[in-house]
């Protein structure tokens, strides 16, 4: 089942008192950057879910959606 973007993004939580305010998955102590780092190193979705059994498939979708949103911010260069 594919969750709507708004539902996916609700899985990413930001709390200044947890993990120094880094975006986390469902208030767990697993950051979006942790999962992105594993994926960029070639770790499969299946292996990540195996190593972090408390994560759900939709959590990985949420991390990817969050990263895509963050990467889409315009940058205005000063001249």
MORAUR-V675317 format. One record per pair of residues at least 24 apart in sequence whose ideal C-beta (glycine too) atoms are under 6 Angstrom apart, sorted by sequence separation. I is the first residue (numbers start at 1). J is the second residue. D is the distance in Angstrom with one decimal. If there is no record, write none. Layout:
i->(I,I)
j->(J,J)
d->(D,D)
//
This chain:
i->(35,32,36,25,32,11,12,11,8,8,12,3,8,5)
j->(63,63,67,59,66,59,62,62,61,62,66,58,65,65)
d->(4.6,4.7,5.8,4.8,5.5,5.7,5.6,3.8,5.5,4.3,4.7,5.5,4.7,6.0)
//
